[in-house]
Amino acid sequence: MQDQEKSEGMFGEVDRRDFLKVASAGVAALLARPTPTWAASEKPIKIGMVDPITSTFAALGQSEIKGAKFAEAEINAKGGVMGRPLQVLVEDSAGNPGTAVDKSSRLLSQDKVDFLMGTVNSAASLAVSQFANQHDKLFLCTGGHVDSLTGSECKSTTFRTCSTTWMLTAGDFETLFKKFGKKWYFLTTDYAFGKSEQTDYTTQLKKAGGQVLGGALVPVGATDFSSYLIDVKAKNPDVLCLLLAGNDQVNCMKQIAQFGINKSIAVGGALFELEQAAALPPAARYGWWTMEWYWNQPGNAHVADFVKRFAAAHNGEYPTARVWFGYASTHAIRLAVEKAKSTATAKVVAAMEGLALPPEVALQPHTPVYRAADHQLMISMFPGEVNATGKYPNLFKVADIVPGASIALSPQQMGCKLHA
């Protein structure tokens, strides 16, 4: 197969052997332990970041780390945190909850980190949240979306920067339902994230009078989707709701295009990433989805400045929502520590509750706030359509910017009882 010999990335085709060399070097750089350049007497404030550098979630985890490292450099260039250098120490979770906990334990015991941050897949997010709570450490989840993290399984020491699956699905449900129809088929990744998305969409679909024609749970790391797609064609729904993640979504969208399904059935879903759009060939760029942040926000000078600075530091690469998650989360911890004037967990937790991100960190028109009642950040949703004929980075057409607080379930509806 040609795809096995060439890897199409953000900037065109790269020889696979060269790509692997670059990727290996990039992984080593992300895992490198930075040495503070400040005086030895200045004890660093350490954030331990556990994110997938390998696995099907690798591109997303690497983007979150880039954002965190960009914030780290920015913060240290301006004097650090309370006059102390900030260090972001990275470990590879490999997209596995057990590994994520093991690496979190290493960061606490060996590196003596003050805070934990990271995770992309929801199973790892839930596992690290429980671990951090058991060890009285603040954990800021950057990218795991399952509702229960800040809902029924909320923890006093856990906060989340990315949205919930409910916010993701509510971001574009009405568009998909009204534009394309009420008969849906779900193709869902078989772990907490996908199942939570499907539950939320199904709740909204049934409330609107829609119908679930069928569905299938897809194992993480699947490469052949033909059996599922044959059933999709047989059922002939109005909407094929694709609830996969990472490389799995990329591979499935390629095969959907090969089957020609997207020509006769509307394809869409909740979460879509610029990393995924950039990895797709033009023929497989289609569908309506929800972005959680987007670089193109006309009239927002803070966003334009951030995009310019990030691209200059990353060889023309544009920031994605995942980059923003890492960037905003690192700054959020910095802001909370400065507000608390301490790194003590209880004091920083108290400072994080109700924390509003300033415009230069928020990088969106509506002010995101970490709700005190469940520790969920109220970020905007960016629903829209893939730009099939666009060139990187113009791969998505944002239809609206929806304030998260307008569509999020209340802490009570989510089942969180932090302050009951």
C-alpha positions as CSV (number, residue, x, y, z in Angstrom):
1,M,0.0,0.0,0.0
2,Q,1.3,3.5,-0.8
3,D,0.2,4.8,2.6
4,Q,2.6,2.4,4.2
5,E,5.5,3.9,2.2
6,K,4.6,7.5,2.6
7,S,3.2,9.5,5.5
8,E,1.2,12.5,4.5
9,G,1.6,15.1,7.2
10,M,0.9,18.8,7.6
11,F,3.4,19.8,5.0
12,G,3.0,17.1,2.4
13,E,4.5,13.6,1.9
14,V,7.6,12.5,3.8
15,D,9.6,9.3,3.2
16,R,8.5,6.9,5.9
17,R,12.1,6.1,7.1
18,D,12.9,9.9,7.4
19,F,9.5,10.4,9.2
20,L,10.4,7.7,11.8
21,K,13.8,9.3,12.3
22,V,12.2,12.7,12.9
23,A,9.5,11.2,15.1
24,S,12.0,9.3,17.3
25,A,14.1,12.5,17.7
26,G,10.9,14.4,18.6
27,V,9.9,11.8,21.2
28,A,13.4,12.1,22.8
29,A,13.1,15.9,22.9
30,L,9.6,15.7,24.6
31,L,10.9,13.3,27.3
32,A,14.1,15.2,27.9
33,R,14.5,16.5,31.5
34,P,15.2,20.2,31.3
35,T,17.9,21.7,33.6
36,P,16.9,25.0,35.1
37,T,19.2,27.8,34.0
38,W,18.4,29.9,37.1
39,A,20.4,30.0,40.2
40,A,20.6,26.6,42.0
41,S,19.1,28.2,45.1
42,E,15.9,28.8,43.2
43,K,13.9,25.6,43.6
44,P,11.8,24.9,40.5
45,I,8.0,24.5,40.6
46,K,7.4,21.2,38.8
47,I,4.4,20.0,36.8
48,G,4.4,16.4,35.9
49,M,2.8,15.9,32.5
50,V,1.5,12.4,31.5
51,D,0.5,12.3,27.9
52,P,0.6,9.8,25.0
53,I,3.7,10.3,22.9
54,T,3.2,6.9,21.3
55,S,0.0,5.0,20.5
56,T,-3.0,6.0,18.3
57,F,-3.3,9.1,20.4
58,A,0.3,10.2,19.9
59,A,-0.3,13.2,17.6
60,L,-2.8,14.6,20.1
61,G,-0.6,14.1,23.1
62,Q,2.5,15.6,21.4
63,S,0.5,18.7,20.6
64,E,-0.6,19.1,24.2
65,I,3.0,18.8,25.3
66,K,4.1,21.4,22.7
67,G,1.6,23.8,24.1
68,A,2.7,23.2,27.7
69,K,6.4,23.6,26.8
70,F,5.6,26.8,24.9
71,A,3.9,28.2,28.0
72,E,6.8,27.0,30.2
73,A,9.3,29.0,28.1
74,E,7.0,32.0,28.1
75,I,6.5,32.0,31.8
76,N,10.2,31.5,32.6
77,A,11.1,34.3,30.2
78,K,8.9,36.6,32.3
79,G,10.4,35.7,35.6
80,G,8.9,32.3,36.4
81,V,6.3,31.7,39.1
82,M,6.7,33.6,42.3
83,G,10.3,34.2,41.3
84,R,11.0,30.4,40.8
85,P,11.6,28.6,37.5
86,L,8.8,26.4,36.1
87,Q,9.6,22.9,34.9
88,V,7.2,20.7,32.9
89,L,8.4,17.1,33.1
90,V,6.9,14.7,30.6
91,E,6.2,11.0,30.7
92,D,4.6,8.9,27.9
93,S,1.3,7.2,29.0
94,A,1.2,5.4,25.6
95,G,-2.6,5.9,25.8
96,N,-2.9,3.3,28.5
97,P,-4.5,3.9,32.0
98,G,-2.2,1.5,33.8
99,T,0.9,3.1,32.3
100,A,-0.5,6.6,33.0
101,V,-0.7,5.7,36.7
102,D,2.7,4.1,36.7
103,K,4.3,7.2,35.1
104,S,2.4,9.5,37.5
105,S,3.8,7.5,40.4
106,R,7.3,7.9,39.0
107,L,6.8,11.7,38.6
108,L,5.8,12.0,42.3
109,S,8.4,9.6,43.8
110,Q,11.4,10.4,41.6
111,D,10.9,13.9,40.3
112,K,8.9,15.2,43.3
113,V,6.5,17.1,41.1
114,D,4.1,19.6,42.7
115,F,1.2,19.0,40.3
116,L,0.1,16.5,37.7
117,M,-1.3,17.4,34.3
118,G,-2.2,15.8,31.0
119,T,-3.9,12.7,29.5
120,V,-5.8,12.4,26.2
121,N,-7.8,9.3,26.4
122,S,-10.6,9.3,29.0
123,A,-9.7,5.9,30.7
124,A,-6.3,7.3,31.5
125,S,-7.9,10.6,32.8
126,L,-10.1,8.7,35.2
127,A,-7.2,6.5,36.4
128,V,-4.8,9.5,37.0
129,S,-7.6,11.5,38.7
130,Q,-8.1,8.7,41.2
131,F,-4.4,8.3,41.8
132,A,-3.8,12.0,42.3
133,N,-6.7,12.3,44.7
134,Q,-5.3,9.4,46.7
135,H,-1.9,11.2,46.9
136,D,-3.4,14.7,47.6
137,K,-2.0,16.1,44.4
138,L,-3.8,18.5,42.1
139,F,-4.4,16.9,38.6
140,L,-5.4,19.2,35.7
141,C,-6.8,17.0,32.9
142,T,-5.9,18.6,29.6
143,G,-7.7,16.3,27.1
144,G,-9.8,13.5,28.4
145,H,-13.5,14.3,27.8
146,V,-15.6,11.6,29.5
147,D,-18.5,13.3,31.4
148,S,-18.0,11.4,34.6
149,L,-14.5,12.9,35.2
150,T,-16.1,16.2,36.4
151,G,-19.5,14.5,37.0
152,S,-20.3,11.4,39.0
153,E,-16.6,10.5,39.5
154,C,-15.4,14.1,40.3
155,K,-12.6,14.5,42.8
156,S,-11.7,17.5,44.9
157,T,-8.2,17.6,43.5
158,T,-9.1,17.2,39.8
159,F,-9.8,20.0,37.3
160,R,-10.4,19.8,33.6
161,T,-9.5,22.2,30.8
162,C,-11.0,20.4,27.8
163,S,-14.8,20.1,27.5
164,T,-17.1,17.3,28.5
165,T,-18.6,14.9,26.0
166,W,-22.0,16.5,26.6
167,M,-20.6,19.9,25.5
168,L,-19.0,18.4,22.5
169,T,-22.2,16.7,21.3
170,A,-24.5,19.6,22.2
171,G,-22.2,21.8,20.2
172,D,-23.4,20.4,16.8
173,F,-26.4,18.1,17.5
174,E,-29.0,20.5,16.3
175,T,-27.0,21.2,13.1
176,L,-26.7,17.5,12.3
177,F,-30.3,16.7,13.2
178,K,-32.0,19.6,11.4
179,K,-29.7,19.6,8.4
180,F,-29.4,15.9,7.6
181,G,-32.2,13.9,9.3
182,K,-33.4,11.9,12.3
183,K,-32.2,8.4,11.5
184,W,-28.7,7.8,12.9
185,Y,-26.1,5.1,13.0
186,F,-23.2,5.2,15.6
187,L,-19.7,3.9,15.0
188,T,-18.1,4.3,18.4
189,T,-14.7,3.7,19.9
190,D,-14.9,1.0,22.5
191,Y,-13.8,2.9,25.7
192,A,-15.1,5.5,28.1
193,F,-14.8,8.5,25.7
194,G,-16.8,7.1,22.8
195,K,-19.4,5.4,24.9
196,S,-20.0,8.7,26.8
197,E,-20.4,10.6,23.5
198,Q,-22.9,8.1,22.1
199,T,-24.9,8.2,25.3
200,D,-25.1,12.0,25.1
201,Y,-26.0,12.1,21.4
202,T,-28.6,9.3,22.0
203,T,-30.2,11.3,24.8
204,Q,-30.5,14.4,22.6
205,L,-31.6,12.3,19.5
206,K,-34.4,10.6,21.3
207,K,-35.6,13.8,23.0
208,A,-35.8,15.4,19.5
209,G,-37.8,12.4,18.1
210,G,-34.9,10.7,16.3
211,Q,-34.1,7.1,15.8
212,V,-31.0,4.9,16.3
213,L,-30.9,2.6,13.3
214,G,-27.8,0.7,14.4
215,G,-24.3,0.9,15.7
216,A,-21.1,-0.8,16.5
217,L,-18.3,-0.6,19.1
218,V,-14.9,-0.4,17.5
219,P,-11.7,-1.6,19.3
220,V,-9.0,1.0,19.9
221,G,-6.3,0.6,17.2
222,A,-8.6,-1.0,14.6
223,T,-7.3,-0.8,11.0
224,D,-10.0,-2.5,9.0
225,F,-13.5,-1.0,9.2
226,S,-15.0,-2.7,6.2
227,S,-17.4,-5.0,8.1
228,Y,-18.8,-2.0,10.0
229,L,-19.2,0.1,6.8
230,I,-21.0,-2.7,5.0
231,D,-23.6,-2.7,7.7
232,V,-23.8,1.1,7.5
233,K,-24.6,0.9,3.8
234,A,-27.2,-1.8,4.4
235,K,-28.9,0.3,7.2
236,N,-28.7,3.5,5.1
237,P,-29.1,6.1,7.9
238,D,-29.5,9.8,7.4
239,V,-26.4,10.4,9.6
240,L,-23.4,8.2,10.2
241,C,-22.2,9.5,13.6
242,L,-18.5,8.8,13.8
243,L,-17.2,8.7,17.4
244,L,-13.7,7.5,17.1
245,A,-10.4,9.2,18.2
246,G,-6.9,9.8,17.1
247,N,-5.5,7.8,14.2
248,D,-8.6,5.5,14.4
249,Q,-10.8,8.3,13.1
250,V,-8.3,9.2,10.4
251,N,-8.1,5.6,9.1
252,C,-11.9,5.1,9.3
253,M,-12.6,8.4,7.4
254,K,-10.2,7.2,4.6
255,Q,-12.1,3.9,4.3
256,I,-15.5,5.7,4.4
257,A,-14.3,7.7,1.4
258,Q,-13.1,4.6,-0.4
259,F,-16.6,3.0,0.1
260,G,-18.2,6.3,-1.2
261,I,-20.4,6.4,1.9
262,N,-19.8,10.1,2.4
263,K,-21.3,10.8,-1.0
264,S,-24.8,9.5,0.0
265,I,-24.8,9.6,3.8
266,A,-24.0,12.6,6.0
267,V,-21.0,11.9,8.2
268,G,-20.3,13.9,11.3
269,G,-19.8,13.7,15.0
270,A,-18.5,15.4,18.1
271,L,-14.8,15.9,18.4
272,F,-12.6,16.7,15.4
273,E,-9.0,17.9,15.5
274,L,-6.8,19.9,13.2
275,E,-4.2,17.1,13.6
276,Q,-6.7,14.7,12.1
277,A,-7.7,17.1,9.3
278,A,-4.0,17.5,8.4
279,A,-3.4,13.8,8.2
280,L,-6.3,13.2,5.8
281,P,-5.9,13.2,2.0
282,P,-8.3,15.7,0.3
283,A,-10.7,13.0,-0.8
284,A,-11.3,12.0,2.9
285,R,-11.9,15.5,4.2
286,Y,-15.6,15.9,4.8
287,G,-18.3,16.1,7.5
288,W,-19.7,18.3,10.3
289,W,-17.9,18.3,13.7
290,T,-17.1,20.2,16.8
291,M,-13.7,21.8,17.3
292,E,-12.8,22.9,20.9
293,W,-10.6,25.8,19.8
294,Y,-9.5,27.1,16.4
295,W,-6.6,29.3,15.3
296,N,-8.7,31.4,12.9
297,Q,-10.7,33.9,15.0
298,P,-10.9,37.2,13.1
299,G,-10.8,40.3,15.2
300,N,-9.1,38.6,18.2
301,A,-5.7,40.2,18.5
302,H,-4.6,37.9,21.3
303,V,-5.3,34.8,19.1
304,A,-3.5,36.3,16.1
305,D,-0.4,37.1,18.2
306,F,-0.4,33.7,19.8
307,V,-0.7,31.9,16.4
308,K,2.2,34.1,15.0
309,R,4.5,33.4,18.0
310,F,3.7,29.7,18.1
311,A,4.2,29.2,14.3
312,A,7.5,31.1,14.4
313,A,8.8,28.8,17.2
314,H,7.5,25.6,15.5
315,N,8.7,25.9,11.8
316,G,5.4,27.2,10.6
317,E,3.2,24.7,12.4
318,Y,-0.1,26.2,13.5
319,P,-1.5,25.7,17.1
320,T,-4.4,23.3,17.5
321,A,-7.0,22.8,20.2
322,R,-4.6,20.3,21.8
323,V,-1.8,22.8,21.8
324,W,-4.1,25.3,23.5
325,F,-5.1,22.8,26.1
326,G,-1.5,22.3,27.1
327,Y,-0.8,26.1,26.9
328,A,-3.9,27.2,28.9
329,S,-3.5,24.4,31.5
330,T,0.1,25.4,32.3
331,H,-0.9,29.0,32.6
332,A,-3.9,28.1,34.8
333,I,-1.6,26.3,37.3
334,R,0.7,29.3,37.2
335,L,-2.2,31.7,37.9
336,A,-3.5,29.6,40.7
337,V,-0.1,29.3,42.4
338,E,0.4,33.0,42.2
339,K,-3.1,33.6,43.6
340,A,-2.6,31.1,46.4
341,K,1.0,32.3,47.0
342,S,1.7,28.6,47.6
343,T,2.2,25.2,46.0
344,A,0.3,23.5,48.7
345,T,-2.5,21.4,47.1
346,A,-5.4,22.6,49.2
347,K,-4.5,26.3,48.6
348,V,-4.0,25.9,44.9
349,V,-7.3,23.9,44.6
350,A,-9.0,26.8,46.3
351,A,-7.4,29.3,44.0
352,M,-8.4,27.3,40.9
353,E,-12.1,27.2,41.9
354,G,-13.7,30.0,40.0
355,L,-10.5,31.0,38.2
356,A,-11.1,32.9,35.0
357,L,-8.5,32.8,32.3
358,P,-7.4,36.2,31.1
359,P,-7.8,37.1,27.4
360,E,-4.2,36.4,26.5
361,V,-4.6,32.9,27.9
362,A,-8.3,32.3,27.1
363,L,-7.7,33.0,23.4
364,Q,-11.5,33.0,22.6
365,P,-14.3,35.5,22.8
366,H,-16.1,34.1,25.9
367,T,-14.2,34.1,29.2
368,P,-13.5,30.5,30.3
369,V,-14.0,29.9,34.1
370,Y,-13.2,26.7,36.1
371,R,-16.5,26.2,37.8
372,A,-16.1,25.9,41.6
373,A,-18.9,23.3,41.9
374,D,-17.3,20.6,39.6
375,H,-13.9,22.1,38.5
376,Q,-14.9,22.0,34.8
377,L,-13.6,24.8,32.6
378,M,-16.4,26.5,30.6
379,I,-14.7,26.7,27.2
380,S,-16.3,27.7,23.9
381,M,-17.3,25.1,21.2
382,F,-16.4,25.7,17.5
383,P,-18.9,23.7,15.4
384,G,-18.4,23.7,11.7
385,E,-17.5,21.8,8.5
386,V,-14.3,20.3,7.2
387,N,-12.9,22.4,4.3
388,A,-12.5,19.7,1.7
389,T,-10.6,22.0,-0.8
390,G,-8.6,23.9,1.8
391,K,-4.8,23.8,2.2
392,Y,-3.1,23.6,5.6
393,P,-3.9,25.2,7.9
394,N,-7.3,26.3,6.4
395,L,-8.9,22.9,6.8
396,F,-12.0,23.8,8.8
397,K,-14.9,26.3,8.4
398,V,-16.2,27.4,11.8
399,A,-19.9,28.0,11.6
400,D,-20.3,29.4,15.1
401,I,-18.5,30.0,18.4
402,V,-20.8,28.7,21.2
403,P,-20.1,29.7,24.8
404,G,-19.7,26.5,26.8
405,A,-21.7,27.7,29.8
406,S,-24.8,28.0,27.5
407,I,-24.8,24.3,26.6
408,A,-23.1,22.6,29.6
409,L,-25.1,20.5,32.0
410,S,-25.1,21.9,35.6
411,P,-22.9,20.2,38.2
412,Q,-26.0,18.7,39.7
413,Q,-27.1,17.3,36.4
414,M,-23.6,15.9,35.9
415,G,-23.8,14.2,39.3
416,C,-20.9,16.0,40.9
417,K,-21.1,16.4,44.7
418,L,-17.8,18.1,45.6
419,H,-19.4,20.7,47.9
420,A,-22.7,18.9,48.8
